[in-house]
Amino acid sequence: MKRMTPATKLLFGLLKGKYKYFSERIMLANDGSFYCIDEALMELLGIADNTIRRARIFLKEAEEINYAIGKHKGAATRYWIILKGAKMEPFG
């Protein structure tokens, strides 16, 4: 498996931060998702649209996130952060 690029790490960190923000304010959808516009991600991270797309694909293949792209150009993308809490639970 390929290693995470710096842009992928930036995107994942930003998405986790947004998830935490919405979670603490009880603003997540019923299925645990939140929306974010790709143009806002480009502006915040300072990376190109194609780089965001590649990073998103890598994170989905690594089972860190899941996403559903908006139906229309400029529509927000829906993101799910896949929690890996089962690995942290004690035995027994």
Secondary structure, DSSP 8 states (H G I E B T S, - for coil): -----HHHHHHHHHHHHHHHHHHHTT-S-TTS-EEE-HHHHHHHHT--HHHHHHHHHHHHHTTSEEEE--SSTT--EEEEE---GGGGS---
